[in-house]
Amino acid sequence: FRIVCKSQGANLLMTELISADAIAHFVAKKQDARNKLQTNHKSQIIKFKTNSTYKLMEFRKAEMPIIVQLFGKHPEKFAVAAAWIEKNLSPAGIDINMGCPAKKVVGSDHGATLLRDQERGVAVVKAVREATKLPLSVKTRLGWERDDEILEFAPKLIAAGADALIIHGRTYKDGFSGEARWENIYQVKNEVRSKNYGTIVIGNGDIREHKDINKRLKNLDGVAIGRGAVGNPFVFNKEYTRLSEEKKIDLKKKIILEQAESAIDHKGEKGIIELRKHLLSYFRGHERAKELRKEFVKVKNIADIKEVLSRI
């Protein structure tokens, strides 16, 4: 899906959430195994490439430039993870997620919880900055419960070593409800410019069409698109809205098949199962959406997908 988005115009990609704790745990186990080998104890060589965490970080050359996105709460584990990523993966950068509101993430004091514990958030940024020379970004929100919290938090993150801030226009308390509010994102960039920090500031929230990008950009360095791209990678394509409805459907079918073939190549049958939710999103709002939903949840291979698409 990231490659599909890039084909439509996205110029910087990001992995899904990767646990800094999981990487640090692997590194510790590997070091322990080496120590046992050095003292002539029997030890099994640990391979990370079969690990589920590694699979989430894995990317292809076609996806560069791509940023590895980490979550967690322990500065020392973030530092270990960042150093390992730089040495072994060499992505375009590392992102620290301080914005995810998912219950299972926040329940472990990760993600958006660092908005509530700014001191810990700053310590995490400092630890990563000292551990790697890779560009470092922080994805966050306006605040835990108030929009103006970011005006206090952003300067602290910049001072700690963040090269870029990606700010979602809602608080944690908002979740994904209501409309994204961009005013304080623009204010952060104004402050950055007034103090000549040079920090990149990127806005995020409710970008659903390409025209929304220019509408929201204003003084910012860019926009980030997450949920708005699911089933709609054409949000990156400025030519898409100029196409006739027939050509839009043709392009949609073409892209779906490319994504399906890539999913099969990369993950086999599991890739098609994961793809089903994307297929449903591609036809959200279509006059036959309900009917298509019933068909797409049953597809098992490329032939099944082609058969459904042939009737649209």
Secondary structure, DSSP 8 states (H G I E B T S, - for coil): -HHHHHHTT---EEEEEEEHHHHHHHHHHHHHHHHHHHTT-------STTSHHHHHH---GGG-SEEEEEE-S-HHHHHHHHHHHHHHT--SEEEEEE----HHHHTTT-TTHHHH-HHHHHHHHHHHHHH--S-EEEEEEEESS-TTHHHHHHHHHHHHT-SEEEEEEEETTTTT-S----HHHHHHHHHHHHTT---EEEEES---SHHHHHHHHTTSSEEE-SGGGTT-GGGG-TTGGGS-HHHHHHHHHHHHHHHHHHHHHHHTHHHHHHHHHHHHHHTTT-TTHHHHHHHHTT--SHHHHHHHHHT-
